[in-house]
């Protein structure tokens, strides 16, 4: 807070306003996806295309982790592409 002072303007019979400036105030934002508006057909096609690259043979824990990472990244990127986000000030 900067430049604070007591105003000359009365707020009540024996009170006055305190005035100040707030610097570098950051407004929180909320992002959401409207599930009524996505292109579900495009989403399904994108998932099918991306699933081709996920390993089908799992021989180790590392293979499982790699497959899970690929599935998560591909499904999320496809979702974000076909279901655009709306950013709303909170």
Backbone as JSON Lines, residues from 0, in Angstrom:
{"i":0,"aa":"X","n":[0.85,-1.17,0.0],"ca":[0.0,0.0,0.0],"c":[0.9,1.23,0.0]}
{"i":1,"aa":"X","n":[0.49,2.21,-0.77],"ca":[1.25,3.45,-0.84],"c":[0.29,4.62,-0.83]}
{"i":2,"aa":"X","n":[0.84,5.79,-0.6],"ca":[0.08,7.05,-0.66],"c":[-1.17,7.03,0.22]}
{"i":3,"aa":"X","n":[-1.06,6.52,1.42],"ca":[-2.25,6.5,2.26],"c":[-2.36,7.83,3.02]}
{"i":4,"aa":"X","n":[-3.59,8.24,3.2],"ca":[-3.87,9.47,3.96],"c":[-5.33,9.44,4.43]}
{"i":5,"aa":"X","n":[-5.64,10.31,5.35],"ca":[-7.01,10.45,5.85],"c":[-7.68,11.54,5.03]}
{"i":6,"aa":"X","n":[-8.8,11.18,4.43],"ca":[-9.5,12.12,3.57],"c":[-10.16,13.23,4.38]}
{"i":7,"aa":"X","n":[-10.35,14.39,3.75],"ca":[-11.08,15.48,4.38],"c":[-12.59,15.25,4.34]}
{"i":8,"aa":"X","n":[-13.02,14.3,3.55],"ca":[-14.44,14.0,3.39],"c":[-14.95,13.18,4.59]}
{"i":9,"aa":"X","n":[-16.07,13.59,5.14],"ca":[-16.65,12.87,6.27],"c":[-17.4,11.63,5.78]}
{"i":10,"aa":"X","n":[-17.23,10.53,6.51],"ca":[-17.98,9.33,6.17],"c":[-19.14,9.13,7.17]}
{"i":11,"aa":"X","n":[-18.94,9.53,8.38],"ca":[-19.96,9.55,9.42],"c":[-19.69,10.84,10.23]}
{"i":12,"aa":"X","n":[-20.55,11.18,11.15],"ca":[-20.35,12.44,11.87],"c":[-18.94,12.62,12.45]}
{"i":13,"aa":"X","n":[-18.36,11.58,13.0],"ca":[-17.03,11.75,13.6],"c":[-15.98,10.82,12.97]}
{"i":14,"aa":"X","n":[-16.18,10.44,11.7],"ca":[-15.24,9.57,11.01],"c":[-14.83,10.18,9.67]}
{"i":15,"aa":"X","n":[-13.67,9.75,9.15],"ca":[-13.21,10.15,7.83],"c":[-12.67,8.93,7.11]}
{"i":16,"aa":"X","n":[-12.7,8.98,5.79],"ca":[-12.21,7.87,4.99],"c":[-10.69,7.79,5.05]}
{"i":17,"aa":"X","n":[-10.16,6.57,5.08],"ca":[-8.72,6.36,4.87],"c":[-8.56,5.99,3.41]}
{"i":18,"aa":"X","n":[-7.68,6.65,2.72],"ca":[-7.49,6.45,1.28],"c":[-6.08,5.92,1.07]}
{"i":19,"aa":"X","n":[-5.93,4.94,0.18],"ca":[-4.61,4.4,-0.13],"c":[-4.63,3.78,-1.51]}
{"i":20,"aa":"X","n":[-3.44,3.52,-2.05],"ca":[-3.28,2.86,-3.34],"c":[-2.66,1.49,-3.11]}
{"i":21,"aa":"X","n":[-3.1,0.54,-3.89],"ca":[-2.52,-0.8,-3.84],"c":[-1.76,-1.02,-5.13]}
{"i":22,"aa":"X","n":[-0.46,-1.32,-4.99],"ca":[0.38,-1.52,-6.17],"c":[0.57,-3.01,-6.43]}
{"i":23,"aa":"X","n":[0.77,-3.36,-7.67],"ca":[1.06,-4.74,-8.08],"c":[0.02,-5.73,-7.59]}
{"i":24,"aa":"X","n":[-1.23,-5.37,-7.72],"ca":[-2.31,-6.25,-7.32],"c":[-2.57,-7.24,-8.45]}
{"i":25,"aa":"X","n":[-2.53,-8.53,-8.14],"ca":[-2.77,-9.55,-9.14],"c":[-4.13,-10.19,-8.89]}
{"i":26,"aa":"X","n":[-4.96,-10.21,-9.91],"ca":[-6.3,-10.77,-9.79],"c":[-6.24,-12.26,-10.11]}
{"i":27,"aa":"X","n":[-6.77,-13.07,-9.23],"ca":[-6.81,-14.51,-9.47],"c":[-7.78,-14.8,-10.61]}
{"i":28,"aa":"X","n":[-7.43,-15.8,-11.42],"ca":[-8.28,-16.18,-12.54],"c":[-8.63,-17.65,-12.42]}
{"i":29,"aa":"X","n":[-9.81,-17.97,-12.86],"ca":[-10.32,-19.34,-12.82],"c":[-10.51,-19.8,-14.25]}
{"i":30,"aa":"X","n":[-9.96,-20.95,-14.58],"ca":[-10.1,-21.51,-15.93],"c":[-11.04,-22.7,-15.86]}
{"i":31,"aa":"X","n":[-11.99,-22.74,-16.78],"ca":[-12.88,-23.89,-16.82],"c":[-13.16,-24.27,-18.26]}
{"i":32,"aa":"X","n":[-13.6,-25.49,-18.43],"ca":[-13.95,-26.01,-19.75],"c":[-15.43,-26.33,-19.74]}
{"i":33,"aa":"X","n":[-16.14,-25.76,-20.7],"ca":[-17.57,-25.99,-20.81],"c":[-17.78,-27.31,-21.56]}
{"i":34,"aa":"X","n":[-18.22,-28.34,-20.85],"ca":[-18.37,-29.66,-21.45],"c":[-19.57,-29.77,-22.39]}
{"i":35,"aa":"X","n":[-20.35,-28.71,-22.54],"ca":[-21.45,-28.73,-23.49],"c":[-21.01,-28.25,-24.87]}
{"i":36,"aa":"X","n":[-19.79,-27.7,-24.96],"ca":[-19.36,-27.09,-26.2],"c":[-18.23,-27.8,-26.94]}
{"i":37,"aa":"X","n":[-17.64,-28.88,-26.43],"ca":[-16.49,-29.44,-27.13],"c":[-16.88,-30.17,-28.41]}
{"i":38,"aa":"X","n":[-15.88,-30.4,-29.22],"ca":[-16.05,-31.18,-30.43],"c":[-15.67,-32.62,-30.08]}
{"i":39,"aa":"X","n":[-16.65,-33.41,-29.62],"ca":[-16.36,-34.76,-29.13],"c":[-15.85,-35.67,-30.24]}
{"i":40,"aa":"X","n":[-16.35,-35.51,-31.45],"ca":[-15.88,-36.35,-32.56],"c":[-14.4,-36.11,-32.83]}
{"i":41,"aa":"X","n":[-14.0,-34.86,-32.85],"ca":[-12.59,-34.53,-33.06],"c":[-11.73,-35.04,-31.91]}
{"i":42,"aa":"X","n":[-12.26,-34.94,-30.69],"ca":[-11.54,-35.43,-29.51],"c":[-11.29,-36.94,-29.62]}
{"i":43,"aa":"X","n":[-12.32,-37.69,-29.99],"ca":[-12.17,-39.15,-30.12],"c":[-11.19,-39.51,-31.23]}
{"i":44,"aa":"X","n":[-11.25,-38.8,-32.35],"ca":[-10.32,-39.06,-33.45],"c":[-8.88,-38.74,-33.03]}
{"i":45,"aa":"X","n":[-8.71,-37.64,-32.28],"ca":[-7.37,-37.28,-31.8],"c":[-6.82,-38.32,-30.84]}
{"i":46,"aa":"X","n":[-7.67,-38.84,-29.95],"ca":[-7.23,-39.89,-29.04],"c":[-6.82,-41.15,-29.8]}
{"i":47,"aa":"X","n":[-7.63,-41.54,-30.78],"ca":[-7.29,-42.73,-31.58],"c":[-5.95,-42.55,-32.28]}
{"i":48,"aa":"X","n":[-5.73,-41.37,-32.84],"ca":[-4.47,-41.11,-33.54],"c":[-3.29,-41.16,-32.58]}
{"i":49,"aa":"X","n":[-3.45,-40.58,-31.39],"ca":[-2.35,-40.54,-30.43],"c":[-2.09,-41.9,-29.79]}
{"i":50,"aa":"X","n":[-3.1,-42.74,-29.67],"ca":[-2.91,-44.06,-29.06],"c":[-2.0,-44.96,-29.89]}
{"i":51,"aa":"X","n":[-1.84,-44.64,-31.16],"ca":[-0.96,-45.45,-32.0],"c":[0.49,-45.42,-31.5]}
{"i":52,"aa":"X","n":[0.87,-44.36,-30.79],"ca":[2.26,-44.19,-30.37],"c":[2.53,-44.74,-28.97]}
{"i":53,"aa":"X","n":[1.5,-45.14,-28.27],"ca":[1.68,-45.69,-26.92],"c":[2.19,-47.12,-27.05]}
{"i":54,"aa":"X","n":[3.26,-47.46,-26.32],"ca":[3.81,-48.82,-26.43],"c":[2.78,-49.88,-26.04]}
{"i":55,"aa":"X","n":[2.75,-50.96,-26.82],"ca":[1.81,-52.05,-26.55],"c":[2.46,-53.16,-25.71]}
{"i":56,"aa":"X","n":[3.78,-53.21,-25.72],"ca":[4.5,-54.23,-24.96],"c":[5.09,-53.58,-23.72]}
{"i":57,"aa":"X","n":[4.72,-54.1,-22.57],"ca":[5.19,-53.57,-21.29],"c":[6.07,-54.64,-20.64]}
{"i":58,"aa":"X","n":[7.37,-54.3,-20.46],"ca":[8.3,-55.26,-19.87],"c":[8.85,-54.82,-18.52]}
{"i":59,"aa":"X","n":[8.59,-53.57,-18.16],"ca":[9.18,-53.07,-16.91],"c":[8.31,-51.95,-16.34]}
{"i":60,"aa":"X","n":[8.65,-51.56,-15.13],"ca":[7.96,-50.44,-14.49],"c":[8.2,-49.17,-15.31]}
{"i":61,"aa":"X","n":[9.38,-49.02,-15.84],"ca":[9.69,-47.85,-16.67],"c":[8.8,-47.79,-17.9]}
{"i":62,"aa":"X","n":[8.52,-48.95,-18.51],"ca":[7.61,-49.0,-19.66],"c":[6.21,-48.56,-19.27]}
{"i":63,"aa":"X","n":[5.75,-48.98,-18.09],"ca":[4.42,-48.59,-17.6],"c":[4.38,-47.08,-17.41]}
{"i":64,"aa":"X","n":[5.4,-46.52,-16.76],"ca":[5.44,-45.08,-16.52],"c":[5.46,-44.3,-17.82]}
{"i":65,"aa":"X","n":[6.23,-44.78,-18.8],"ca":[6.28,-44.12,-20.11],"c":[4.91,-44.14,-20.79]}
{"i":66,"aa":"X","n":[4.25,-45.3,-20.75],"ca":[2.93,-45.41,-21.38],"c":[1.91,-44.51,-20.7]}
{"i":67,"aa":"X","n":[1.93,-44.46,-19.38],"ca":[1.0,-43.6,-18.63],"c":[1.26,-42.13,-18.96]}
{"i":68,"aa":"X","n":[2.53,-41.73,-18.97],"ca":[2.86,-40.34,-19.31],"c":[2.37,-39.99,-20.71]}
{"i":69,"aa":"X","n":[2.57,-40.89,-21.66],"ca":[2.12,-40.62,-23.03],"c":[0.6,-40.51,-23.1]}
{"i":70,"aa":"X","n":[-0.1,-41.41,-22.41],"ca":[-1.57,-41.35,-22.4],"c":[-2.07,-40.05,-21.79]}
{"i":71,"aa":"X","n":[-1.48,-39.67,-20.67],"ca":[-1.92,-38.43,-20.01],"c":[-1.65,-37.22,-20.89]}
{"i":72,"aa":"X","n":[-0.45,-37.11,-21.43],"ca":[-0.12,-35.95,-22.25],"c":[-1.01,-35.89,-23.49]}
{"i":73,"aa":"X","n":[-1.16,-37.02,-24.16],"ca":[-1.95,-37.04,-25.4],"c":[-3.42,-36.74,-25.14]}
{"i":74,"aa":"X","n":[-3.99,-37.35,-24.1],"ca":[-5.41,-37.13,-23.84],"c":[-5.65,-35.7,-23.39]}
{"i":75,"aa":"X","n":[-4.75,-35.13,-22.57],"ca":[-4.93,-33.75,-22.13],"c":[-4.74,-32.76,-23.26]}
{"i":76,"aa":"X","n":[-3.73,-32.97,-24.09],"ca":[-3.52,-32.02,-25.2],"c":[-4.68,-32.08,-26.18]}
{"i":77,"aa":"X","n":[-5.2,-33.28,-26.45],"ca":[-6.35,-33.42,-27.34],"c":[-7.57,-32.76,-26.72]}
{"i":78,"aa":"X","n":[-7.76,-32.95,-25.41],"ca":[-8.9,-32.34,-24.71],"c":[-8.83,-30.82,-24.78]}
{"i":79,"aa":"X","n":[-7.65,-30.26,-24.51],"ca":[-7.51,-28.8,-24.53],"c":[-7.7,-28.24,-25.94]}
{"i":80,"aa":"X","n":[-7.38,-29.02,-26.93],"ca":[-7.57,-28.57,-28.31],"c":[-9.05,-28.57,-28.69]}
{"i":81,"aa":"X","n":[-9.77,-29.59,-28.27],"ca":[-11.17,-29.75,-28.7],"c":[-12.2,-29.21,-27.72]}
{"i":82,"aa":"X","n":[-11.75,-28.79,-26.55],"ca":[-12.64,-28.2,-25.56],"c":[-11.96,-26.94,-25.02]}
{"i":83,"aa":"X","n":[-12.09,-25.82,-25.74],"ca":[-11.36,-24.61,-25.36],"c":[-11.69,-24.14,-23.95]}
{"i":84,"aa":"X","n":[-10.69,-23.56,-23.32],"ca":[-10.84,-23.06,-21.96],"c":[-11.39,-21.64,-21.96]}
{"i":85,"aa":"X","n":[-12.12,-21.34,-20.91],"ca":[-12.62,-19.99,-20.67],"c":[-11.93,-19.5,-19.39]}
{"i":86,"aa":"X","n":[-11.35,-18.33,-19.45],"ca":[-10.69,-17.76,-18.27],"c":[-11.59,-16.68,-17.71]}
{"i":87,"aa":"X","n":[-11.91,-16.82,-16.43],"ca":[-12.84,-15.9,-15.77],"c":[-12.13,-15.3,-14.57]}
{"i":88,"aa":"X","n":[-12.15,-13.97,-14.4],"ca":[-11.57,-13.39,-13.19],"c":[-12.32,-13.9,-11.96]}
{"i":89,"aa":"X","n":[-11.59,-14.26,-10.96],"ca":[-12.17,-14.83,-9.76],"c":[-12.57,-13.77,-8.79]}
